């Protein structure tokens, strides 16, 4: 049976890339979940955009607008994709238009760097919260610090750079030292408190205690029930540094695990609008599947304030900060780990609890296979930044786990 001529023409047209628009590039985002998505990042390969809308000059770039015509901030990712934030109602659909033009400068909503002046800290933040991890100079000092630190904030402005600058100002440090030499201790303390990032000067502070623990969400292999604590990173690479997302890759020193010698690699990213870091870990040299835990330290000031919801994909803890009497609020800490098969509270024995300054950990537990990578999310919220209760935090984590299980569907 022969097809009609008009059907052959239509078929040829539909199979031709000439049918794709040469001007605006329309992106449709569908949300398959029963939770609303706000400020969730979407990435479009630059190769797809260039194929349909070539850039003629160095001044040209792509401009993204929502259905109301409002321009959205964008970022080119480390793997050459155009990233922008989207909002989609539960079970809803949103459309966005991409065109060639000159985008407005995007405000910085994610930033981080190495601070060699503070024993190789790497600290980073977005518009909601801030974190740091520890590097080789701290390890060389002999201090034990394995986990992630949490720096709370209540402003969308970037604050970490200023906090370090004030805390580490050499002239101020010299003045404090001189006052102490002169035994003017009250004046020395007053000057120190005026610049310290351990004091809230109006936009938050560092009031979270890590110590020799997993801190606010680090992962580690297990040897039986013993945590094989990762020490400080050995090498780093900052892959993205705003305006919408910070991303880095950390490589750790080789360590023995059974008969294997392993090297851990972590990729950590924090995007605008998210309380949680996305972290992917892998271990080169692993010869067989191994038990893996992602953990949060539990402090003796609030030993029972945790939620173990592995069946829903998350664990959570309410931390009373390192000085509850100072009215520093509460820090809500959480992990979303889709690979976790179970969760438990693992207490320290009395001598270890004293040595680590903590009661134990809550752990999300699963396994990691050789030559495999595992991704999970960890982070925090602060009661002085609009968060009302542990229940509200648990609801956020529950919804986040639903979003992870139901990724946005992007078509164009």
RADA-V224077 format. One record per run of one state. SS is the DSSP state (helix for helix, strand for strand, loop for the rest). FROM is the first residue (numbers start at 1). TO is the last residue. If there is no record, write none. Layout:
ss from to
SS FROM TO
SS FROM TO
This chain:
ss from to
loop 1 4
helix 5 14
loop 15 16
helix 17 19
loop 20 24
strand 25 30
loop 31 36
strand 37 45
helix 46 52
loop 53 60
strand 61 65
loop 66 70
strand 71 72
loop 73 73
strand 74 76
loop 77 80
strand 81 88
loop 89 92
strand 93 101
loop 102 109
strand 110 115
helix 116 118
loop 119 120
strand 121 126
loop 127 129
strand 130 133
loop 134 135
helix 136 141
loop 142 147
strand 148 153
loop 154 159
helix 160 167
loop 168 169
helix 170 181
loop 182 184
helix 185 195
loop 196 203
strand 204 205
loop 206 214
strand 215 215
loop 216 218
strand 219 223
loop 224 225
strand 226 228
loop 229 232
strand 233 241
loop 242 244
strand 245 252
loop 253 254
strand 255 257
loop 258 259
strand 260 271
loop 272 275
strand 276 284
loop 285 289
strand 290 298
loop 299 299
helix 300 302
loop 303 305
strand 306 309
helix 310 312
loop 313 313
strand 314 319
loop 320 323
helix 324 326
loop 327 330
strand 331 336
loop 337 341
strand 342 347
loop 348 349
helix 350 356
loop 357 359
strand 360 368
loop 369 372
strand 373 382
helix 383 385
loop 386 389
helix 390 405
loop 406 408
strand 409 411
loop 412 412
